[in-house]
């Protein structure tokens, strides 16, 4: 867990690629959101593939599908267990918002131990 402005970042690993899930108190989508380029690097298959437009914090983005994947938790630099991640895949999420993955309100509560 690394403190950032308005929340915290939690480290995870999938297919030997580390990434962060950002828990932001001022940005809580209905679904977890993850960057398409990251999903492609980790070779996670997309499900429910459908390109749609949506608005995130006033920015128009494209959703391209969903993922369902078990990922490894990292604590103090060591892999400590696994969790299941369901997320909506967003094209250029990292470029637009400088995050790999954004936690939904449910995931925020699980990771932070409190409601947003």
GROMACS elastic network, one bead per residue, 0.5 to 0.9 nm:
[ bonds ]
;  ai    aj funct       b0    kb
    1     8     6  0.63606   500
    1     9     6  0.56421   500
    1    11     6  0.68850   500
    1    75     6  0.77160   500
    1    76     6  0.86811   500
    2     7     6  0.87766   500
    2     8     6  0.54410   500
    2     9     6  0.51350   500
    2    10     6  0.65412   500
    2    11     6  0.84680   500
    3     6     6  0.84040   500
    3     7     6  0.62088   500
    3     9     6  0.64297   500
    4     7     6  0.53898   500
    4     8     6  0.50137   500
    4     9     6  0.67975   500
    4    22     6  0.87159   500
    4    24     6  0.85200   500
    5     8     6  0.74745   500
    5    24     6  0.80485   500
    6    23     6  0.81855   500
    6    24     6  0.54410   500
    6    25     6  0.55667   500
    6    26     6  0.66200   500
    6    27     6  0.89210   500
    7    22     6  0.73805   500
    7    23     6  0.53935   500
    7    25     6  0.57794   500
    7    26     6  0.84013   500
    7   112     6  0.88661   500
    8    21     6  0.84371   500
    8    22     6  0.59478   500
    8    23     6  0.52974   500
    8    24     6  0.67001   500
    8   112     6  0.81296   500
    9    20     6  0.57923   500
    9    21     6  0.56014   500
    9    23     6  0.61055   500
    9    24     6  0.84682   500
   10    19     6  0.83298   500
   10    20     6  0.52821   500
   10    21     6  0.52548   500
   10    22     6  0.64658   500
   10    23     6  0.78487   500
   10    73     6  0.83974   500
   10    74     6  0.79235   500
   10    75     6  0.87310   500
   10   111     6  0.78831   500
   11    18     6  0.68963   500
   11    19     6  0.58455   500
   11    21     6  0.65766   500
   11    22     6  0.89786   500
   11    72     6  0.88654   500
   11    73     6  0.66273   500
   11    74     6  0.54653   500
   11    75     6  0.75198   500
   11    77     6  0.88844   500
   12    17     6  0.83735   500
   12    18     6  0.56615   500
   12    19     6  0.54948   500
   12    20     6  0.60139   500
   12    21     6  0.74978   500
   12    71     6  0.66598   500
   12    72     6  0.55087   500
   12    74     6  0.52684   500
   12    75     6  0.86871   500
   12    79     6  0.81686   500
   12    82     6  0.88390   500
   13    16     6  0.59319   500
   13    17     6  0.54000   500
   13    19     6  0.61652   500
   13    20     6  0.85340   500
   13    71     6  0.60379   500
   13    72     6  0.50553   500
   13    73     6  0.65621   500
   13    74     6  0.70790   500
   13    79     6  0.80030   500
   14    17     6  0.53778   500
   14    18     6  0.65916   500
   14    19     6  0.80357   500
   14    42     6  0.64541   500
   14    44     6  0.89536   500
   14    69     6  0.86823   500
   14    70     6  0.78940   500
   14    71     6  0.52523   500
   14    72     6  0.62615   500
   15    18     6  0.83931   500
   15    41     6  0.86267   500
   15    42     6  0.54926   500
   15    43     6  0.77828   500
   15    44     6  0.87855   500
   15    71     6  0.84950   500
   16    42     6  0.79532   500
   17    38     6  0.87505   500
   17    41     6  0.79748   500
   17    42     6  0.66555   500
   18    74     6  0.88615   500
   19    38     6  0.83593   500
   19   100     6  0.63592   500
   19   101     6  0.79164   500
   20    99     6  0.75734   500
   20   100     6  0.58977   500
   20   101     6  0.63627   500
   20   102     6  0.85387   500
   21    32     6  0.89378   500
   21    34     6  0.85536   500
   21    99     6  0.77627   500
   21   100     6  0.65608   500
   21   102     6  0.55698   500
   21   103     6  0.61736   500
   22    99     6  0.68337   500
   22   100     6  0.76296   500
   22   101     6  0.60348   500
   22   103     6  0.58955   500
   22   108     6  0.85150   500
   23    27     6  0.81499   500
   23    28     6  0.80244   500
   23   101     6  0.89132   500
   23   102     6  0.63195   500
   23   103     6  0.52772   500
   23   104     6  0.79259   500
   23   105     6  0.85373   500
   23   107     6  0.81089   500
   23   108     6  0.55163   500
   23   109     6  0.89658   500
   23   111     6  0.79149   500
   23   112     6  0.76843   500
   24    27     6  0.53654   500
   24    28     6  0.67548   500
   24   102     6  0.75289   500
   24   103     6  0.74567   500
   24   108     6  0.78993   500
   24   116     6  0.84299   500
   25    28     6  0.67202   500
   25   105     6  0.88697   500
   25   108     6  0.84720   500
   25   116     6  0.57299   500
   26   116     6  0.86266   500
   27    56     6  0.89084   500
   27    57     6  0.78234   500
   27   102     6  0.81886   500
   27   103     6  0.86467   500
   27   104     6  0.85590   500
   27   105     6  0.89795   500
   28    31     6  0.83513   500
   28    32     6  0.85896   500
   28   102     6  0.77716   500
   28   103     6  0.67835   500
   28   104     6  0.52993   500
   28   105     6  0.54897   500
   28   108     6  0.81563   500
   28   116     6  0.83454   500
   29    32     6  0.67183   500
   29    33     6  0.76720   500
   29    56     6  0.82960   500
   29   102     6  0.78385   500
   29   103     6  0.73445   500
   29   104     6  0.51017   500
   29   105     6  0.68616   500
   30    33     6  0.89707   500
   30   103     6  0.89279   500
   30   104     6  0.55644   500
   30   105     6  0.68796   500
   30   106     6  0.84890   500
   31    86     6  0.78665   500
   31    87     6  0.60656   500
   31    88     6  0.63099   500
   31   102     6  0.86316   500
   31   103     6  0.74585   500
   31   104     6  0.50843   500
   31   105     6  0.80295   500
   31   106     6  0.86038   500
   31   107     6  0.89256   500
   32    85     6  0.80295   500
   32    86     6  0.67308   500
   32    88     6  0.60691   500
   32    89     6  0.85820   500
   32   101     6  0.70850   500
   32   102     6  0.56554   500
   32   105     6  0.84075   500
   32   106     6  0.88395   500
   32   107     6  0.75021   500
   33    66     6  0.89465   500
   33    86     6  0.87442   500
   33    87     6  0.52614   500
   33    89     6  0.58868   500
   33    90     6  0.65516   500
   33    93     6  0.81137   500
   33   100     6  0.83996   500
   33   101     6  0.53873   500
   33   102     6  0.50963   500
   33   103     6  0.67887   500
   33   104     6  0.76400   500
   34    37     6  0.89254   500
   34    38     6  0.75302   500
   34    39     6  0.74080   500
   34    66     6  0.89730   500
   34    67     6  0.88296   500
   34    87     6  0.62585   500
   34    88     6  0.62930   500
   34    89     6  0.50270   500
   34    90     6  0.59828   500
   34    91     6  0.85566   500
   34    93     6  0.69312   500
   34    94     6  0.84587   500
   34    99     6  0.83348   500
   34   100     6  0.59667   500
   34   102     6  0.65655   500
   34   103     6  0.89383   500
   35    38     6  0.54111   500
   35    39     6  0.64247   500
   35    40     6  0.88633   500
   35    88     6  0.87376   500
   35    89     6  0.58428   500
   35    90     6  0.52126   500
   35    91     6  0.59773   500
   35    92     6  0.61212   500
   35    94     6  0.60436   500
   35    95     6  0.89072   500
   35    99     6  0.80079   500
   35   100     6  0.57383   500
   35   101     6  0.64200   500
   36    39     6  0.50366   500
   36    40     6  0.62005   500
   36    41     6  0.86844   500
   36    63     6  0.89372   500
   36    64     6  0.79672   500
   36    89     6  0.56063   500
   36    90     6  0.55995   500
   36    91     6  0.50496   500
   36    92     6  0.66838   500
   36    93     6  0.74531   500
   36    94     6  0.88157   500
   37    40     6  0.50960   500
   37    41     6  0.62274   500
   37    42     6  0.87049   500
   37    90     6  0.89877   500
   37    91     6  0.74073   500
   37    92     6  0.73318   500
   37    93     6  0.87529   500
   37    94     6  0.85053   500
   38    41     6  0.50892   500
   38    42     6  0.62637   500
   38    43     6  0.85231   500
   38    94     6  0.87808   500
   38   100     6  0.71873   500
   39    42     6  0.52082   500
   39    43     6  0.60707   500
   39    44     6  0.55603   500
   39    45     6  0.79355   500
   39    46     6  0.83669   500
   39    67     6  0.83547   500
   39    89     6  0.78002   500
   40    44     6  0.64202   500
   40    45     6  0.81251   500
   41    44     6  0.79983   500
   44    67     6  0.70951   500
   44    68     6  0.83541   500
   44    69     6  0.73487   500
   45    66     6  0.87075   500
   45    67     6  0.67185   500
   45    68     6  0.83734   500
   45    69     6  0.88546   500
   46    49     6  0.63838   500
   46    64     6  0.83379   500
   46    65     6  0.60036   500
   46    66     6  0.56074   500
   46    67     6  0.52930   500
   46    68     6  0.81696   500
   46    89     6  0.81277   500
   47    50     6  0.88363   500
   47    65     6  0.58811   500
   47    66     6  0.51550   500
   47    67     6  0.58868   500
   47    68     6  0.78881   500
   48    64     6  0.83972   500
   48    65     6  0.52698   500
   48    66     6  0.60297   500
   48    67     6  0.85044   500
   49    63     6  0.89483   500
   49    64     6  0.58220   500
   49    66     6  0.69950   500
   50    63     6  0.74418   500
   50    64     6  0.53070   500
   50    65     6  0.55047   500
   50    66     6  0.89602   500
   51    62     6  0.63820   500
   51    63     6  0.55339   500
   51    65     6  0.68857   500
   52    61     6  0.83638   500
   52    62     6  0.55222   500
   52    63     6  0.52464   500
   52    64     6  0.65922   500
   52    65     6  0.86742   500
   53    60     6  0.67411   500
   53    61     6  0.57590   500
   53    63     6  0.62465   500
   53    64     6  0.89428   500
   54    59     6  0.82321   500
   54    60     6  0.57745   500
   54    61     6  0.54606   500
   54    62     6  0.61588   500
   54    63     6  0.69693   500
   55    58     6  0.58015   500
   55    59     6  0.53784   500
   55    61     6  0.60394   500
   55    62     6  0.85513   500
   56    59     6  0.51832   500
   56    60     6  0.65004   500
   56    61     6  0.69641   500
   57    60     6  0.85052   500
   59    96     6  0.83458   500
   61    90     6  0.70319   500
   61    91     6  0.69172   500
   61    92     6  0.78826   500
   61    93     6  0.80383   500
   61    96     6  0.89080   500
   62    89     6  0.86000   500
   62    90     6  0.58094   500
   62    91     6  0.56305   500
   62    92     6  0.83319   500
   63    66     6  0.84539   500
   63    88     6  0.68850   500
   63    89     6  0.57394   500
   63    91     6  0.63217   500
   64    88     6  0.77435   500
   64    89     6  0.57444   500
   64    90     6  0.61256   500
   64    91     6  0.69050   500
   65    87     6  0.86606   500
   65    88     6  0.59631   500
   65    89     6  0.53915   500
   65    90     6  0.77792   500
   66    86     6  0.72226   500
   66    87     6  0.55703   500
   66    89     6  0.53381   500
   66    90     6  0.88715   500
   67    85     6  0.76270   500
   67    86     6  0.56407   500
   67    87     6  0.54016   500
   67    88     6  0.65713   500
   67    89     6  0.69866   500
   68    84     6  0.71944   500
   68    85     6  0.57584   500
   68    87     6  0.67780   500
   69    83     6  0.84872   500
   69    84     6  0.57100   500
   69    85     6  0.52720   500
   69    86     6  0.65833   500
   69    87     6  0.87321   500
   70    82     6  0.65016   500
   70    83     6  0.56176   500
   70    85     6  0.59724   500
   70    86     6  0.87737   500
   71    81     6  0.84818   500
   71    82     6  0.54521   500
   71    83     6  0.55678   500
   71    84     6  0.61552   500
   71    85     6  0.68566   500
   72    79     6  0.63351   500
   72    80     6  0.72561   500
   72    81     6  0.56785   500
   72    83     6  0.64936   500
   72    84     6  0.88002   500
   73    78     6  0.82605   500
   73    79     6  0.56050   500
   73    80     6  0.56173   500
   73    81     6  0.52961   500
   73    82     6  0.53886   500
   73    83     6  0.69969   500
   74    77     6  0.59681   500
   74    78     6  0.53438   500
   74    80     6  0.57857   500
   74    81     6  0.76452   500
   74    82     6  0.89296   500
   75    78     6  0.53760   500
   75    79     6  0.63515   500
   75    80     6  0.62517   500
   76    79     6  0.84370   500
   79    82     6  0.83981   500
   85   107     6  0.89752   500
   87   101     6  0.86189   500
   87   103     6  0.88703   500
   87   104     6  0.89006   500
   89    93     6  0.85800   500
   90    93     6  0.56727   500
   91    94     6  0.84723   500
   91    95     6  0.89621   500
   92    95     6  0.51242   500
   92    96     6  0.61765   500
   92    97     6  0.84820   500
   93    96     6  0.53572   500
   93    97     6  0.58602   500
   93    98     6  0.71560   500
   93    99     6  0.67115   500
   93   100     6  0.70529   500
   93   101     6  0.79412   500
   94    97     6  0.54538   500
   94   100     6  0.55255   500
   94   101     6  0.80843   500
   95    98     6  0.57443   500
   95    99     6  0.79897   500
   96    99     6  0.83193   500
   97   100     6  0.86994   500
   99   102     6  0.68698   500
  102   108     6  0.89747   500
  103   106     6  0.77100   500
  103   107     6  0.54095   500
  103   108     6  0.55310   500
  103   111     6  0.88889   500
  104   107     6  0.52041   500
  104   108     6  0.59270   500
  104   109     6  0.86065   500
  105   109     6  0.62399   500
  105   110     6  0.87501   500
  105   115     6  0.75798   500
  105   116     6  0.68448   500
  106   109     6  0.52699   500
  106   110     6  0.64397   500
  106   111     6  0.88325   500
  106   115     6  0.82836   500
  107   110     6  0.50154   500
  107   111     6  0.61029   500
  107   112     6  0.83540   500
  108   111     6  0.53026   500
  108   112     6  0.57491   500
  108   113     6  0.78284   500
  108   114     6  0.77683   500
  108   115     6  0.72150   500
  108   116     6  0.69854   500
  109   112     6  0.53744   500
  109   113     6  0.53193   500
  109   114     6  0.50052   500
  109   116     6  0.67957   500
  110   113     6  0.55103   500
  110   114     6  0.74323   500
  110   115     6  0.85622   500
  111   114     6  0.81421   500
  112   115     6  0.77594   500
  112   116     6  0.85431   500
